[in-house]
Amino acid sequence: MGEPISSAYLARCHCGAICARYDTALPIARWSVRACQCSFCRAHAALSVSDPAGRLEFTALQAEHLQRYRFASGQTEFLLCRACGVYVGARLLGEAFGILNARALAAIPADLPAAQPMSYAGESAMDKKARRHARWTPLAPTSL
Ligand SMILES: [Zn+2]
């Protein structure tokens, strides 16, 4: 009884300073793709993907280009590239969970499911944290 085989998906900002590697055993057609309707995610047309059984690692090849952006409850760091402006993904502040912005994948998979529009506006800070613990991807220990 082995673990399901994971595939690795590579993502990066436009200039390549900020990279991500997403490991998941889920076939792309079964990915949960969320189009968060907050004003940050709408402005980036972000498509959030995660797998609680997967693994996510953010890397900065040029650390001086890493921008950690926080707003609202401040629980989450949104990781952007200062040089090219691309939003690559986000992580919970001080906790090893994250999401990938599928827009930053090296190629958008043809069978990526349609995004579900999501609004989390009514959530309390505690609800937000519980949802992220349940749905987000565990970060590799070496991740940003
Ligand atoms: Zn960049």
Backbone and ligand atoms as CSV (ligand in chain L), in Angstrom:
chain,resi,resn,atom,element,x,y,z
A,1,MET,N,N,0.853,-1.193,0.000
A,1,MET,CA,C,0.000,0.000,0.000
A,1,MET,C,C,0.885,1.237,0.000
A,2,GLY,N,N,1.263,1.732,-1.166
A,2,GLY,CA,C,2.101,2.935,-1.233
A,2,GLY,C,C,1.258,4.186,-1.234
A,3,GLU,N,N,1.932,5.295,-1.069
A,3,GLU,CA,C,1.287,6.592,-1.232
A,3,GLU,C,C,0.929,6.775,-2.706
A,4,PRO,N,N,-0.130,7.536,-2.989
A,4,PRO,CA,C,-0.378,7.852,-4.396
A,4,PRO,C,C,0.801,8.634,-4.974
A,5,ILE,N,N,1.085,8.431,-6.227
A,5,ILE,CA,C,2.222,9.101,-6.850
A,5,ILE,C,C,1.894,10.581,-7.045
A,6,SER,N,N,2.783,11.432,-6.571
A,6,SER,CA,C,2.600,12.871,-6.759
A,6,SER,C,C,3.277,13.337,-8.033
A,7,SER,N,N,2.717,14.358,-8.632
A,7,SER,CA,C,3.396,15.056,-9.713
A,7,SER,C,C,3.847,16.405,-9.192
A,8,ALA,N,N,4.918,16.907,-9.771
A,8,ALA,CA,C,5.426,18.233,-9.386
A,8,ALA,C,C,5.056,19.240,-10.461
A,9,TYR,N,N,4.514,20.370,-10.037
A,9,TYR,CA,C,4.143,21.448,-10.958
A,9,TYR,C,C,4.971,22.672,-10.587
A,10,LEU,N,N,5.600,23.279,-11.579
A,10,LEU,CA,C,6.483,24.407,-11.334
A,10,LEU,C,C,5.801,25.706,-11.735
A,11,ALA,N,N,6.001,26.702,-10.882
A,11,ALA,CA,C,5.429,28.017,-11.148
A,11,ALA,C,C,6.505,29.052,-10.868
A,12,ARG,N,N,6.370,30.222,-11.460
A,12,ARG,CA,C,7.334,31.297,-11.214
A,12,ARG,C,C,6.738,32.622,-11.625
A,13,CYS,N,N,7.344,33.663,-11.086
A,13,CYS,CA,C,6.945,34.997,-11.530
A,13,CYS,C,C,7.498,35.224,-12.939
A,14,HIS,N,N,7.180,36.342,-13.540
A,14,HIS,CA,C,7.574,36.575,-14.935
A,14,HIS,C,C,9.082,36.610,-15.114
A,15,CYS,N,N,9.803,37.249,-14.182
A,15,CYS,CA,C,11.262,37.384,-14.346
A,15,CYS,C,C,12.027,36.213,-13.749
A,16,GLY,N,N,11.344,35.336,-13.017
A,16,GLY,CA,C,11.998,34.137,-12.494
A,16,GLY,C,C,12.639,34.316,-11.130
A,17,ALA,N,N,12.458,35.466,-10.494
A,17,ALA,CA,C,13.071,35.688,-9.181
A,17,ALA,C,C,12.388,34.865,-8.091
A,18,ILE,N,N,11.063,34.685,-8.213
A,18,ILE,CA,C,10.280,33.980,-7.194
A,18,ILE,C,C,9.663,32.739,-7.856
A,19,CYS,N,N,9.927,31.578,-7.269
A,19,CYS,CA,C,9.479,30.316,-7.870
A,19,CYS,C,C,8.651,29.532,-6.860
A,20,ALA,N,N,7.888,28.571,-7.369
A,20,ALA,CA,C,7.140,27.665,-6.505
A,20,ALA,C,C,7.148,26.282,-7.131
A,21,ARG,N,N,7.111,25.293,-6.251
A,21,ARG,CA,C,6.964,23.911,-6.676
A,21,ARG,C,C,5.785,23.340,-5.888
A,22,TYR,N,N,4.826,22.785,-6.610
A,22,TYR,CA,C,3.595,22.250,-6.018
A,22,TYR,C,C,3.542,20.762,-6.327
A,23,ASP,N,N,3.532,19.955,-5.283
A,23,ASP,CA,C,3.443,18.500,-5.434
A,23,ASP,C,C,2.055,18.054,-5.024
A,24,THR,N,N,1.381,17.341,-5.915
A,24,THR,CA,C,0.054,16.822,-5.595
A,24,THR,C,C,-0.180,15.536,-6.367
A,25,ALA,N,N,-0.911,14.622,-5.729
A,25,ALA,CA,C,-1.287,13.381,-6.407
A,25,ALA,C,C,-2.624,13.541,-7.129
A,26,LEU,N,N,-3.279,14.696,-6.946
A,26,LEU,CA,C,-4.574,14.902,-7.606
A,26,LEU,C,C,-4.365,15.145,-9.097
A,27,PRO,N,N,-5.116,14.443,-9.959
A,27,PRO,CA,C,-5.062,14.781,-11.377
A,27,PRO,C,C,-5.624,16.196,-11.578
A,28,ILE,N,N,-5.089,16.910,-12.542
A,28,ILE,CA,C,-5.459,18.327,-12.722
A,28,ILE,C,C,-6.974,18.497,-12.830
A,29,ALA,N,N,-7.634,17.563,-13.501
A,29,ALA,CA,C,-9.085,17.671,-13.696
A,29,ALA,C,C,-9.842,17.668,-12.365
A,30,ARG,N,N,-9.184,17.224,-11.279
A,30,ARG,CA,C,-9.845,17.201,-9.964
A,30,ARG,C,C,-9.349,18.310,-9.039
A,31,TRP,N,N,-8.528,19.220,-9.556
A,31,TRP,CA,C,-8.085,20.325,-8.713
A,31,TRP,C,C,-9.272,21.213,-8.368
A,32,SER,N,N,-9.248,21.716,-7.129
A,32,SER,CA,C,-10.231,22.712,-6.712
A,32,SER,C,C,-9.627,24.082,-7.034
A,33,VAL,N,N,-10.243,24.792,-7.972
A,33,VAL,CA,C,-9.714,26.085,-8.423
A,33,VAL,C,C,-10.649,27.168,-7.924
A,34,ARG,N,N,-10.137,28.067,-7.103
A,34,ARG,CA,C,-10.971,29.111,-6.498
A,34,ARG,C,C,-10.568,30.485,-7.005
A,35,ALA,N,N,-11.568,31.239,-7.416
A,35,ALA,CA,C,-11.350,32.632,-7.795
A,35,ALA,C,C,-11.869,33.487,-6.652
A,36,CYS,N,N,-10.996,33.748,-5.679
A,36,CYS,CA,C,-11.376,34.572,-4.532
A,36,CYS,C,C,-11.793,35.945,-5.048
A,37,GLN,N,N,-12.891,36.458,-4.475
A,37,GLN,CA,C,-13.447,37.726,-4.957
A,37,GLN,C,C,-12.985,38.925,-4.130
A,38,CYS,N,N,-11.977,38.759,-3.307
A,38,CYS,CA,C,-11.462,39.927,-2.577
A,38,CYS,C,C,-10.771,40.847,-3.588
A,39,SER,N,N,-10.576,42.103,-3.208
A,39,SER,CA,C,-10.084,43.069,-4.199
A,39,SER,C,C,-8.638,42.789,-4.596
A,40,PHE,N,N,-7.866,42.159,-3.730
A,40,PHE,CA,C,-6.489,41.794,-4.109
A,40,PHE,C,C,-6.512,40.704,-5.177
A,41,CYS,N,N,-7.242,39.614,-4.896
A,41,CYS,CA,C,-7.246,38.480,-5.833
A,41,CYS,C,C,-7.902,38.858,-7.159
A,42,ARG,N,N,-8.949,39.681,-7.119
A,42,ARG,CA,C,-9.579,40.116,-8.384
A,42,ARG,C,C,-8.606,40.929,-9.210
A,43,ALA,N,N,-7.839,41.797,-8.551
A,43,ALA,CA,C,-6.907,42.658,-9.290
A,43,ALA,C,C,-5.829,41.839,-9.988
A,44,HIS,N,N,-5.515,40.653,-9.411
A,44,HIS,CA,C,-4.506,39.784,-10.026
A,44,HIS,C,C,-5.139,38.674,-10.853
A,45,ALA,N,N,-6.468,38.622,-10.920
A,45,ALA,CA,C,-7.171,37.512,-11.563
A,45,ALA,C,C,-6.645,36.177,-11.028
A,46,ALA,N,N,-6.394,36.136,-9.718
A,46,ALA,CA,C,-5.748,34.977,-9.110
A,46,ALA,C,C,-6.652,33.749,-9.138
A,47,LEU,N,N,-6.042,32.597,-9.360
A,47,LEU,CA,C,-6.725,31.301,-9.285
A,47,LEU,C,C,-6.009,30.485,-8.215
A,48,SER,N,N,-6.651,30.318,-7.064
A,48,SER,CA,C,-6.004,29.642,-5.941
A,48,SER,C,C,-6.207,28.140,-6.024
A,49,VAL,N,N,-5.100,27.400,-5.863
A,49,VAL,CA,C,-5.186,25.943,-5.798
A,49,VAL,C,C,-4.412,25.463,-4.574
A,50,SER,N,N,-4.892,24.346,-4.005
A,50,SER,CA,C,-4.228,23.756,-2.846
A,50,SER,C,C,-4.673,22.317,-2.710
A,51,ASP,N,N,-3.887,21.561,-1.950
A,51,ASP,CA,C,-4.196,20.155,-1.689
A,51,ASP,C,C,-3.659,19.838,-0.294
A,52,PRO,N,N,-4.555,19.581,0.671
A,52,PRO,CA,C,-4.083,19.307,2.043
A,52,PRO,C,C,-3.162,18.088,2.113
A,53,ALA,N,N,-3.222,17.210,1.104
A,53,ALA,CA,C,-2.346,16.040,1.090
A,53,ALA,C,C,-1.098,16.276,0.246
A,54,GLY,N,N,-0.964,17.471,-0.302
A,54,GLY,CA,C,0.177,17.776,-1.168
A,54,GLY,C,C,1.278,18.498,-0.426
A,55,ARG,N,N,2.132,19.158,-1.185
A,55,ARG,CA,C,3.237,19.913,-0.597
A,55,ARG,C,C,3.557,21.097,-1.488
A,56,LEU,N,N,3.898,22.200,-0.859
A,56,LEU,CA,C,4.154,23.431,-1.603
A,56,LEU,C,C,5.441,24.059,-1.081
A,57,GLU,N,N,6.236,24.546,-2.017
A,57,GLU,CA,C,7.489,25.197,-1.622
A,57,GLU,C,C,7.679,26.473,-2.439
A,58,PHE,N,N,7.871,27.577,-1.736
A,58,PHE,CA,C,8.201,28.851,-2.388
A,58,PHE,C,C,9.696,29.100,-2.228
A,59,THR,N,N,10.315,29.583,-3.280
A,59,THR,CA,C,11.748,29.847,-3.286
A,59,THR,C,C,11.993,31.216,-3.905
A,60,ALA,N,N,12.941,31.947,-3.361
A,60,ALA,CA,C,13.349,33.213,-3.977
A,60,ALA,C,C,14.747,33.038,-4.548
A,61,LEU,N,N,14.870,33.068,-5.867
A,61,LEU,CA,C,16.201,32.980,-6.481
A,61,LEU,C,C,16.917,34.320,-6.340
A,62,GLN,N,N,16.124,35.393,-6.239
A,62,GLN,CA,C,16.687,36.720,-5.965
A,62,GLN,C,C,15.892,37.294,-4.792
A,63,ALA,N,N,16.443,37.103,-3.594
A,63,ALA,CA,C,15.700,37.434,-2.378
A,63,ALA,C,C,15.315,38.908,-2.321
A,64,GLU,N,N,16.107,39.770,-2.949
A,64,GLU,CA,C,15.809,41.210,-2.886
A,64,GLU,C,C,14.530,41.552,-3.650
A,65,HIS,N,N,14.035,40.637,-4.473
A,65,HIS,CA,C,12.801,40.889,-5.222
A,65,HIS,C,C,11.557,40.367,-4.505
A,66,LEU,N,N,11.742,39.676,-3.383
A,66,LEU,CA,C,10.586,39.110,-2.682
A,66,LEU,C,C,9.824,40.189,-1.926
A,67,GLN,N,N,8.531,40.292,-2.205
A,67,GLN,CA,C,7.658,41.209,-1.470
A,67,GLN,C,C,6.626,40.382,-0.718
A,68,ARG,N,N,6.587,40.532,0.590
A,68,ARG,CA,C,5.560,39.867,1.399
A,68,ARG,C,C,4.512,40.913,1.718
A,69,TYR,N,N,3.297,40.719,1.204
A,69,TYR,CA,C,2.247,41.727,1.351
A,69,TYR,C,C,1.159,41.190,2.271
A,70,ARG,N,N,0.748,42.022,3.234
A,70,ARG,CA,C,-0.323,41.635,4.167
A,70,ARG,C,C,-1.395,42.697,4.169
A,71,PHE,N,N,-2.634,42.261,4.363
A,71,PHE,CA,C,-3.728,43.229,4.501
A,71,PHE,C,C,-4.821,42.602,5.351
A,72,ALA,N,N,-5.863,43.398,5.622
A,72,ALA,CA,C,-7.029,42.935,6.387
A,72,ALA,C,C,-6.586,42.268,7.686
A,73,SER,N,N,-6.931,40.979,7.906
A,73,SER,CA,C,-6.633,40.347,9.191
A,73,SER,C,C,-5.133,40.144,9.384
A,74,GLY,N,N,-4.345,40.237,8.321
A,74,GLY,CA,C,-2.898,40.123,8.440
A,74,GLY,C,C,-2.396,38.718,8.702
A,75,GLN,N,N,-3.280,37.702,8.588
A,75,GLN,CA,C,-2.884,36.311,8.865
A,75,GLN,C,C,-2.032,35.718,7.760
A,76,THR,N,N,-2.149,36.316,6.581
A,76,THR,CA,C,-1.577,35.705,5.389
A,76,THR,C,C,-0.552,36.635,4.768
A,77,GLU,N,N,0.545,36.049,4.293
A,77,GLU,CA,C,1.526,36.792,3.505
A,77,GLU,C,C,1.333,36.431,2.049
A,78,PHE,N,N,1.048,37.419,1.230
A,78,PHE,CA,C,0.945,37.221,-0.212
A,78,PHE,C,C,2.331,37.482,-0.793
A,79,LEU,N,N,2.844,36.522,-1.537
A,79,LEU,CA,C,4.218,36.596,-2.021
A,79,LEU,C,C,4.214,37.094,-3.463
A,80,LEU,N,N,4.809,38.239,-3.649
A,80,LEU,CA,C,4.860,38.866,-4.974
A,80,LEU,C,C,6.310,39.137,-5.343
A,81,CYS,N,N,6.511,39.354,-6.640
A,81,CYS,CA,C,7.827,39.758,-7.110
A,81,CYS,C,C,7.845,41.265,-7.277
A,82,ARG,N,N,8.790,41.900,-6.630
A,82,ARG,CA,C,8.953,43.350,-6.699
A,82,ARG,C,C,9.432,43.805,-8.067
A,83,ALA,N,N,10.135,42.908,-8.765
A,83,ALA,CA,C,10.708,43.305,-10.056
A,83,ALA,C,C,9.655,43.258,-11.158
A,84,CYS,N,N,8.886,42.178,-11.215
A,84,CYS,CA,C,7.951,42.024,-12.349
A,84,CYS,C,C,6.489,42.125,-11.926
A,85,GLY,N,N,6.198,42.142,-10.634
A,85,GLY,CA,C,4.837,42.394,-10.157
A,85,GLY,C,C,3.928,41.192,-10.060
A,86,VAL,N,N,4.429,40.000,-10.366
A,86,VAL,CA,C,3.555,38.819,-10.379
A,86,VAL,C,C,3.299,38.322,-8.955
A,87,TYR,N,N,2.048,37.936,-8.705
A,87,TYR,CA,C,1.646,37.312,-7.443
A,87,TYR,C,C,1.750,35.790,-7.624
A,88,VAL,N,N,2.619,35.148,-6.847
A,88,VAL,CA,C,2.914,33.721,-7.039
A,88,VAL,C,C,2.073,32.839,-6.113
A,89,GLY,N,N,1.853,33.271,-4.883
A,89,GLY,CA,C,1.083,32.454,-3.948
A,89,GLY,C,C,1.103,33.100,-2.587
A,90,ALA,N,N,0.523,32.397,-1.616
A,90,ALA,CA,C,0.405,32.971,-0.280
A,90,ALA,C,C,0.675,31.905,0.757
A,91,ARG,N,N,1.066,32.376,1.944
A,91,ARG,CA,C,1.271,31.461,3.063
A,91,ARG,C,C,0.694,32.069,4.328
A,92,LEU,N,N,0.301,31.185,5.242
A,92,LEU,CA,C,-0.152,31.651,6.545
A,92,LEU,C,C,1.058,32.169,7.308
A,93,LEU,N,N,0.893,33.316,7.933
A,93,LEU,CA,C,1.992,33.909,8.681
A,93,LEU,C,C,2.361,33.004,9.860
A,94,GLY,N,N,3.599,32.574,9.913
A,94,GLY,CA,C,4.081,31.790,11.047
A,94,GLY,C,C,3.606,30.353,11.081
A,95,GLU,N,N,2.874,29.919,10.060
A,95,GLU,CA,C,2.411,28.531,10.020
A,95,GLU,C,C,2.631,27.975,8.633
A,96,ALA,N,N,2.883,26.671,8.560
A,96,ALA,CA,C,3.358,26.076,7.313
A,96,ALA,C,C,2.214,25.596,6.419
A,97,PHE,N,N,1.382,26.544,5.975
A,97,PHE,CA,C,0.320,26.242,5.010
A,97,PHE,C,C,0.320,27.320,3.935
A,98,GLY,N,N,0.059,26.902,2.686
A,98,GLY,CA,C,0.061,27.894,1.622
A,98,GLY,C,C,-0.867,27.528,0.480
A,99,ILE,N,N,-1.030,28.488,-0.432
A,99,ILE,CA,C,-1.760,28.257,-1.684
A,99,ILE,C,C,-0.903,28.764,-2.833
A,100,LEU,N,N,-1.131,28.144,-3.972
A,100,LEU,CA,C,-0.448,28.565,-5.195
A,100,LEU,C,C,-1.422,29.356,-6.055
A,101,ASN,N,N,-0.928,30.394,-6.698
A,101,ASN,CA,C,-1.701,31.069,-7.739
A,101,ASN,C,C,-1.443,30.325,-9.048
A,102,ALA,N,N,-2.460,29.585,-9.517
A,102,ALA,CA,C,-2.262,28.754,-10.716
A,102,ALA,C,C,-1.923,29.599,-11.943
A,103,ARG,N,N,-2.179,30.907,-11.890
A,103,ARG,CA,C,-1.798,31.792,-13.002
A,103,ARG,C,C,-0.292,31.834,-13.207
A,104,ALA,N,N,0.464,31.470,-12.148
A,104,ALA,CA,C,1.926,31.526,-12.238
A,104,ALA,C,C,2.535,30.196,-12.692
A,105,LEU,N,N,1.697,29.190,-12.956
A,105,LEU,CA,C,2.232,27.916,-13.453
A,105,LEU,C,C,2.945,28.145,-14.781
A,106,ALA,N,N,3.971,27.346,-14.996
A,106,ALA,CA,C,4.763,27.484,-16.219
A,106,ALA,C,C,3.865,27.406,-17.451
A,107,ALA,N,N,2.837,26.560,-17.400
A,107,ALA,CA,C,1.831,26.522,-18.459
A,107,ALA,C,C,0.500,26.253,-17.774
A,108,ILE,N,N,-0.562,26.930,-18.210
A,108,ILE,CA,C,-1.883,26.663,-17.629
A,108,ILE,C,C,-2.381,25.353,-18.242
A,109,PRO,N,N,-2.627,24.333,-17.403
A,109,PRO,CA,C,-3.048,23.043,-17.955
A,109,PRO,C,C,-4.374,23.172,-18.704
A,110,ALA,N,N,-4.470,22.505,-19.845
A,110,ALA,CA,C,-5.675,22.598,-20.676
A,110,ALA,C,C,-6.897,22.066,-19.934
A,111,ASP,N,N,-6.688,21.089,-19.039
A,111,ASP,CA,C,-7.822,20.484,-18.337
A,111,ASP,C,C,-8.033,21.073,-16.940
A,112,LEU,N,N,-7.484,22.264,-16.704
A,112,LEU,CA,C,-7.729,22.925,-15.418
A,112,LEU,C,C,-9.227,23.226,-15.293
A,113,PRO,N,N,-9.868,22.782,-14.204
A,113,PRO,CA,C,-11.310,23.027,-14.061
A,113,PRO,C,C,-11.620,24.523,-13.992
A,114,ALA,N,N,-12.832,24.863,-14.355
A,114,ALA,CA,C,-13.274,26.254,-14.263
A,114,ALA,C,C,-13.203,26.708,-12.811
A,115,ALA,N,N,-12.844,27.961,-12.614
A,115,ALA,CA,C,-12.707,28.503,-11.264
A,115,ALA,C,C,-14.074,28.727,-10.639
A,116,GLN,N,N,-14.172,28.413,-9.353
A,116,GLN,CA,C,-15.371,28.729,-8.580
A,116,GLN,C,C,-15.165,30.082,-7.920
A,117,PRO,N,N,-16.063,31.040,-8.161
A,117,PRO,CA,C,-15.930,32.324,-7.467
A,117,PRO,C,C,-16.187,32.141,-5.969
A,118,MET,N,N,-15.319,32.669,-5.129
A,118,MET,CA,C,-15.426,32.472,-3.687
A,118,MET,C,C,-15.452,33.825,-3.002
A,119,SER,N,N,-16.366,33.962,-2.029
A,119,SER,CA,C,-16.340,35.163,-1.202
A,119,SER,C,C,-16.236,34.731,0.256
A,120,TYR,N,N,-15.199,35.231,0.921
A,120,TYR,CA,C,-14.988,34.880,2.320
A,120,TYR,C,C,-15.270,36.090,3.213
A,121,ALA,N,N,-16.026,37.044,2.662
A,121,ALA,CA,C,-16.172,38.340,3.335
A,121,ALA,C,C,-16.816,38.215,4.711
A,122,GLY,N,N,-17.733,37.239,4.908
A,122,GLY,CA,C,-18.430,37.151,6.182
A,122,GLY,C,C,-17.678,36.384,7.262
A,123,GLU,N,N,-16.511,35.869,6.923
A,123,GLU,CA,C,-15.796,35.008,7.860
A,123,GLU,C,C,-15.145,35.783,8.993
A,124,SER,N,N,-15.165,35.196,10.174
A,124,SER,CA,C,-14.383,35.753,11.283
A,124,SER,C,C,-12.923,35.358,11.076
A,125,ALA,N,N,-12.024,36.016,11.797
A,125,ALA,CA,C,-10.605,35.677,11.703
A,125,ALA,C,C,-10.376,34.216,12.084
A,126,MET,N,N,-11.145,33.727,13.067
A,126,MET,CA,C,-10.984,32.342,13.508
A,126,MET,C,C,-11.457,31.362,12.423
A,127,ASP,N,N,-12.593,31.701,11.785
A,127,ASP,CA,C,-13.099,30.859,10.680
A,127,ASP,C,C,-12.083,30.811,9.536
A,128,LYS,N,N,-11.500,31.972,9.255
A,128,LYS,CA,C,-10.518,32.049,8.171
A,128,LYS,C,C,-9.357,31.105,8.424
A,129,LYS,N,N,-8.859,31.158,9.649
A,129,LYS,CA,C,-7.704,30.329,9.985
A,129,LYS,C,C,-8.076,28.850,9.910
A,130,ALA,N,N,-9.258,28.495,10.406
A,130,ALA,CA,C,-9.686,27.087,10.389
A,130,ALA,C,C,-9.824,26.595,8.940
A,131,ARG,N,N,-10.398,27.427,8.055
A,131,ARG,CA,C,-10.549,27.030,6.662
A,131,ARG,C,C,-9.177,26.820,6.014
A,132,ARG,N,N,-8.251,27.719,6.311
A,132,ARG,CA,C,-6.931,27.595,5.696
A,132,ARG,C,C,-6.210,26.348,6.205
A,133,HIS,N,N,-6.341,26.054,7.509
A,133,HIS,CA,C,-5.715,24.830,8.031
A,133,HIS,C,C,-6.285,23.605,7.340
A,134,ALA,N,N,-7.597,23.626,7.036
A,134,ALA,CA,C,-8.250,22.440,6.461
A,134,ALA,C,C,-7.974,22.294,4.970
A,135,ARG,N,N,-7.843,23.397,4.255
A,135,ARG,CA,C,-7.821,23.336,2.784
A,135,ARG,C,C,-6.470,23.625,2.151
A,136,TRP,N,N,-5.605,24.345,2.828
A,136,TRP,CA,C,-4.359,24.765,2.189
A,136,TRP,C,C,-3.332,23.638,2.190
A,137,THR,N,N,-2.287,23.847,1.449
A,137,THR,CA,C,-1.253,22.838,1.248
A,137,THR,C,C,-0.157,22.999,2.303
A,138,PRO,N,N,0.256,21.908,2.937
A,138,PRO,CA,C,1.414,22.006,3.845
A,138,PRO,C,C,2.652,22.498,3.087
A,139,LEU,N,N,3.391,23.382,3.727
A,139,LEU,CA,C,4.606,23.920,3.108
A,139,LEU,C,C,5.797,23.024,3.412
A,140,ALA,N,N,6.699,22.927,2.444
A,140,ALA,CA,C,7.963,22.247,2.688
A,140,ALA,C,C,8.721,23.025,3.763
A,141,PRO,N,N,9.503,22.335,4.588
A,141,PRO,CA,C,10.234,23.020,5.673
A,141,PRO,C,C,11.164,24.113,5.166
A,142,THR,N,N,11.625,23.984,3.936
A,142,THR,CA,C,12.572,24.962,3.381
A,142,THR,C,C,11.862,26.091,2.652
A,143,SER,N,N,10.522,26.093,2.650
A,143,SER,CA,C,9.787,27.107,1.899
A,143,SER,C,C,9.927,28.497,2.504
A,144,LEU,N,N,9.827,29.498,1.671
A,144,LEU,CA,C,9.716,30.882,2.131
A,144,LEU,C,C,8.543,30.983,3.081
L,1,ZN,ZN,ZN,9.604,38.558,-11.080
